[in-house]
Amino acid sequence: MPYHLHFGEADPLRIRFAISPLWETHSAVRVLARPRKQGYHLPWLRRIAAAAKSVDLAPLQLLMPLQGHSPDCLYPPPIGPAATFEEELAAVRRTPPALAADDFARALAETPGAAGSPEGRRMLADPAGSLERLADLLERAWEVLIAPEWPRLRALLEADVAYHSRRLAEGGLERLLAELHPAFGWAEDTATLTVDYHGEHARALAGQGLVLVPSVFIWPDVVSGFDPPWQPTVAYPARGIGGLWTEPRERTPEALARLLGRARADVLCALDEPAGTSALAHRLGLAPSSVSAHLSTLRAAGLLTSRRYGHQVLYERTPLGITLAAC
C-alpha cells in the first residue's frame, strides 16, 4: 500500500536535500533492535558494542514498531540543510505536549501490548516529562553511537547529496527520483511521487516542496508519511554504504607523491567523492589545519574546486585532478 505525495506547480522548484545527525541517531538505535538491518554495519556494531550496553535504549525502541507510525516529534524533518545535532535536539524539546501525546499514542498502538506496558503508560500519562526523558536518551545515544563516527558518516552523506544534486541538474526530477530508490515511482500525468512503503498515506505538498534526506542506517528501507505540521520529507539509503566501514588502502601513486609531496597527494587521491576538511582529516589521520593548507594549494593549482553546503565547504577534483590521481 503506497504513499502518494502530490506535487503542485511550485513544488518541483522547492526540492532540497538535507543531512540529519538526529535521523542517523534514531536509525542507528533501530538497527540495534533489528538483526536483518545489521549486515552492512557489523564493523560499526563491533566497535560500539561495549559502549552501547551502557545505554538503556528500550524506551526509544518501544516507539519503533516493526511497521507503522514512529513519533514524528522525536525524529522530525531536518530543520536545515546541515543542522547540528544540538540544533535538532533543541527543536525536539520544544514540541508541544499535546502533539507529543498524540504521537506517542499512535506509535504505541502499532505494537501489541506496548501501550499497557509500564513505560507505555508512563509516556501516555506524562507526555511532557516523557518527551524530556526521551530527548535526554537521544542525546546519550548520539554521544555513544554516532558522534565518534560522525566525520565518516557526514562525508558519505555529503557525497551523496553532491552526486544527486548533479543528477537533478542533469536529468531533472523524474530521473532523480527513479535513481534514488526502487520504491519510488513518478506519475507525470498527476505529478505524484509514489513511495512503496508500509501503510497508506496521501499528502498534497501545497507549495512546501519536498526534503530528500540520505541516511546511512535506514537501509534497506525508505521513510515518509509525515502529516502537517511537519515538512513533507522522504528519507532514502545513501550511496556507498557497502564500503562505509572499510578502512582505506594505500592508493596514492608513488610518482604522484614525489611530484606533490606525500600528504598533498594523499589528500588529492582521497577525494573520490566530494568531502570537507574535517572528514578528510579524520580519514587520513592528519591535522585539520594541515589538510586545509593542502586543499588551498591544490585548488590554487587547478586540481580541485570547492562549493559551500550548509556549514561545510566541499572539495571535488577537477578533470585535471582526476587525471593526476589516476596516474
CORRA-V591611 format. One record per pair of residues at least 24 apart in sequence whose ideal C-beta (glycine too) atoms are under 10 Angstrom apart, sorted by the first residue. I is the first residue (numbers start at 0). J is the second residue. Records with the same first field share a line. If there is no record, write none. Layout:
# CORRA-V591611
I=J  J
This chain:
# CORRA-V591611
0=195  196  197  198  199  200
1=182  183  184  191  192  193  194  195  196  197  198  199  200  201  223
2=182  192  193  194  195  196  197  198  199  200  201  202  221  222  223  224  225  233
3=184  186  189  191  192  193  194  199  200  201  202  203  223
4=183  190  191  192  193  194  200  201  202  203  204  209  223  224  225  231  232  233
5=186  189  190  191  192  201  202  203  204  205  231
6=172  185  186  189  190  191  192  203  204  205  206  208  209  231
7=190  203  204  205  206  207  208
8=190  206
9=204  205  206  207  208
10=172  190  192  203  204  205  206  207  208  209  231
11=167  171  172  173  190  204  208  209
12=172  206  208
13=204  206  207  208  209  210  231
14=164  167  172  175  176  204  208  209  210  211
15=77  79  80  160  164  208  209  210  211  212  230
16=77  80  81  156  157  159  160  161  163  164  167  210  211  212  213  308  309
17=76  77  78  79  80  81  82  156  160  210  211  212  213  230  232  234  309
18=77  79  80  81  82  152  153  155  156  157  159  160  212  213  214  237  308  309  311
19=74  75  76  77  78  79  80  81  82  84  87  156  210  212  213  214  232  234
20=77  81  82  83  84  85  86  87  88  141  145  146  149  152  153  156
21=73  74  75  77  78  82  83  84  85  86  87  88  90  91  137  138  141  145
22=74  75  76  77  87  156  212  213  214  215  216  217  222  232  234
23=84  141  144  145  148  149  152  153  156  212  213  214  215  216  217  237
24=59  73  74  84  87  88  137  138  139  140  141  142  143  144  145  146  149  216
25=59  62  63  69  70  73  74  137  140  141  145  214  216  217  222
26=63  74  145  214  215  216  217  218  220  222  234  236
27=51  56  140  141  143  144  145  148  152  214  215  216  217
28=54  56  59  60  62  63  74  136  137  140  141  144  145  216
29=56  59  60  63  69  74  216  217  220
30=144  215  216  217  218
31=56  59  60  140  144  216
32=56  57  59  60  61  63  65
33=60  63  65  216  220
35=219
36=216  217  218  219  220
37=216
38=218  219  241
39=215  216  218  219  236  240  241  242  243  244
40=215  216  218  240  243  244
41=244
42=243  244  245  246
43=144  145  147  148  151  152  215  216  243  244
44=144  244
45=244
46=144  147  148  244
47=143  144  145  147  148
49=143
50=142  143  144  147
51=140  143  144
52=143
53=139  143
54=136  139  140  142  143  144
55=136  139
56=136  137  139  140  143  144
57=116  118  136
58=118  119  121  122  129  132  133  136
59=133  136  137  140
60=110
61=103  106  107  110  113  114  116  118  119  122  133
62=102  103  105  106  107  109  110  113  118  119  122  129  133
63=106  109  110
64=105  106  107  108  109  110  111  113  197
65=109  110  197
66=109  110  196  197  198
67=105  106  108  109  110  197  198  224
68=102  104  105  106  107  108  109  197  198  200  224  226
69=102  105  106  109  222  224
70=94  98  99  101  102  103  104  105  106  107  122  130  133
71=98  99  101  102  105  106  224  225  226  228  229  232
72=96  98  99  100  101  102  103  106  126  130  133  134  229
73=99  102  103  106  130  133  134  136  137
74=137  222  225  234
75=225  228  229  230  232
76=209  210  212  225  229  230  231  232  233  234
77=210  212  230  232  234
78=210  230
79=210  309  310
80=160  210  308  309  310  311
81=153  156  157  160  307  308  309  310  311
82=309  310
83=309  310
84=137  138  141  142  145  146  149
85=138  141
87=137  141
88=134  135  137  138  141
89=134
91=130  131  133  134  137  138
92=130  131  133  134  135  137  138
93=130
94=126  127  130  134
95=126  127  130  228
96=125  126  127  128  129  130
97=126  127
98=126  130  228  229
99=126  127  129  130  131  133
100=124  125  126  127  129  130
101=126
102=126  130
103=129  130  133
109=198
144=216
145=215  216
148=215  243  244  281
149=277  278  281
150=274  275  276  277  278  279  280  281  282
151=215  243  244  278  281  282
152=214  215  216  237  240  243  278
153=215  274  275  277  278  281  311
154=239  243  269  272  273  274  275  277  278  279  281  282  311  313
155=213  215  237  238  239  240  242  243  272  274  278
156=212  213  214  215  237  238  239  278
157=213  237  272  273  274  275  278  308  309  311  313
158=213  237  238  239  270  271  272  273  274  278  313  315
159=211  213  214  215  235  236  237  238  239  240  272  273
160=211  212  213  237  238  273  308  309  313
161=272  273  274  306  308  313  315
162=213  237  238  239  272  273
163=211  213  235  237  238
164=211  273  306  308
165=273  315
167=211
172=209
175=211
176=209  211  233  235
178=238
179=211  213  221  233  235  236  238
180=219  220  221  233  234  235  236
181=219  221
182=219  220  221  223  233  235
183=221  223  233  235
192=223  231  233
194=221  222  223  224  233  235
195=221
196=220  221  222  223  224  233
197=224
198=223  224
199=224
200=224  225  226
202=226  227  229  231
203=231
204=230  231
205=231
207=231  232
209=233
210=234
211=235
212=237
213=237  238  239  240
214=240
215=239  240  243  244
216=240
238=272
239=271  272
242=271
246=282
247=271  282  283
250=324
251=324
252=323  324  325  326
253=326
254=323  326
255=323  324  325  326
258=323  326
259=293  296  297  300  302  323
260=293  296
262=289  290  292  293
263=289  290  292  293  294  296  297  300  302
264=293  297  323  324
265=290  293
266=290  291  292  293  294  296  297  302  303  314
267=293  294  297  300  302  303  314  316  320  321  323  324
268=316  320  323  324  325
269=314  324
270=294  297  302  303  313  314  315  316  320  321  324
271=315  316  321  324
272=313  315  316
273=303  304  305  306  308  311  312  313  314  315  316
274=311  313  314  315
275=305  307  308  309  310  311  312  313  314
276=311  312  313  314
277=311
278=311  313  314
279=314
290=314
297=323
